[in-house]
């Protein structure tokens, strides 16, 4: 059926002053940026998942006082700006010329003098659509004979975005045939959203007199975004040295603010054409419906073992739904990210995994939502299947894990899929978690409750993370190697400023980095100013995501500080009229061996660097270091979750959750604990509540907070946390990174607990989110909900 209708229902219909979309925060955020003459942009979005655009009627919008312009695809096409590269080296529409490819896709943008006027203008735009067939099932999309979605790609004959594999297929297939026991399971990890407190947005300010563009924006990777902008717009004069990206405070990122979204590019184009600053801040419905999607992995897992529980072979075949374009931020050598960490914490002899990424009529997916490039999906696959194997063997899941852990003495350990794990002691972490939770007593309690018809479950997840991207020999994005940087300047008075190529979104970089520099130089942390997020001042770096800040920029800070300390030692020797070999160091001070009272502080050395340096020494006391790590780091942990299930409603209540993490040497325990608490809460969401779904016409379910349930403190238990310490041997101070571990480990621990509660009924698996309805239906099927 062909229809012509006015766009509505996509978040533009409310205009009242109390509209919660337009309540401004306080602080140094993008939405607080106000520039002279600033204009506002609102975006018209498609109500269809796939449709031909027959006509865009802008007359009514342009008649509204204060509406200055409407920008559409043909407008951008005149400047060859209607397409842009994605961070995964695919291509993505900025604005469509003829077809929309997913519901809520940008169709055109309205520029106005006030935000509410821009929203009114967007409501007044009429778009005539011709609906077209929709493909939202990736299994059907990849089937032979399926219609090709990306007709813009020359000679494209299927809907495969990429195929990637790791391991020995033939050897693994044979090993599985030879196994005495094989656990097989189809596991779906659904599409979810980062749902950060602050949505995406920017203020684009093109100065025609200087020919320079400044963009204030919510990005986790300012330098990488600047390079992408230069690739998109270099042909119209916006080369990289004329672009400045400023990322102020960010109200949460979690991977969702790494990509370049069309709204950014449209705002830049509008500012260049009109000559005034243009602000675009997406509303919550736009955010939930059109960007920042993660997961959407369909996995068939086979885990083989001997009858005594020795695991021998693992095979995972995956279909990944990437939406209409591959826009995920993965290293080019690893298009499916670090999914091959799927062997986890176990000493497996044979393994093979493969990922087929598929185009569908959904928004671009693949964001690594608080996980290091698909590690969350990999951990969920192995940890769920280990429990299924334990159930099949009749073994305790903790005993099965202990039997198959990589022994501590085997580190550094080369996995069968090629990773070199730096260090680990997995039995110690699980043992500590079991002691903290009182594992044996809980098993006795569970047995007693089952005899009374009550449902209690105990779930374990022993995960290995892989973070700190990354070594230049393996890791790059759009060809840019994934090193990171630090620049430290010590002023004449002994105070310091440290600048970094990363960008905090609440991880506490200002505290952590200052502590690293203070530890190395002995300057009080309160005397060290930390700056990030401005490409005009910060050294080039690849940004903050994938738990890479401390492993890369933290290491760069330590090594830059050590260069400064080496020069300070030369200055101290000059001031003390002795040889450098005669000096010893204590935090903040050099002194002559055997004469501790005769010394010079780092502050005295700093003053001398500008006033009394040795003849021939370059003045100043500063250093820049670009750190290219020799390997990634491998934090790990063991989590134990205890749940109770209400027989009448199917509600799952997380009663206790013990998390034992190992992130190597800890810089600030309070920040580490805060990261774990936040990550655990974000693990509860996908385990029990969160899912973005679509009907056969591509209509989104979960497009507002009315039906996309983000857990609060009320849904979370009192987290019980502890740690072990296994330093990374190759990192300058033995740290590994921790920001994403809890989000990776929590979902399978919760899922394993729920299945454990129902296992005596014959239940072996439940896909997340494990909603009350799913559990109630299972209980009903088993006749156990009465």
Beta strands, then each sheet from edge to edge (+ up, - down):
strand 1: 5-6
strand 2: 39-45
strand 3: 51-57
strand 4: 67-72
strand 5: 83-85
strand 6: 91-93
strand 7: 99-100
strand 8: 106-112
strand 9: 126-131
strand 10: 160-167
strand 11: 181-189
strand 12: 192-193
strand 13: 201-207
strand 14: 212-217
strand 15: 243-246
strand 16: 278-281
strand 17: 293-294
strand 18: 297-305
strand 19: 311-321
strand 20: 350-358
strand 21: 413-414
strand 22: 420-421
strand 23: 455-464
strand 24: 476-477
strand 25: 480-481
strand 26: 484-490
strand 27: 496-500
strand 28: 528-531
strand 29: 583-586
strand 30: 589-592
strand 31: 595-601
strand 32: 622-627
strand 33: 636-645
strand 34: 652-662
strand 35: 693-694
strand 36: 700-701
strand 37: 719-723
sheet 1: 1+ 9- 3+ 7-
sheet 2: 4+ 8- 2+ 16+ 13- 14+ 15+
sheet 3: 5+ 6-
sheet 4: 10+ 20- 19- 18+ 11-
sheet 5: 12+ 17-
sheet 6: 21+ 22-
sheet 7: 23+ 33- 34+ 37+
sheet 8: 24+ 25-
sheet 9: 28+ 27+ 26- 32+
sheet 10: 29+ 30- 31+
sheet 11: 35+ 36-
end
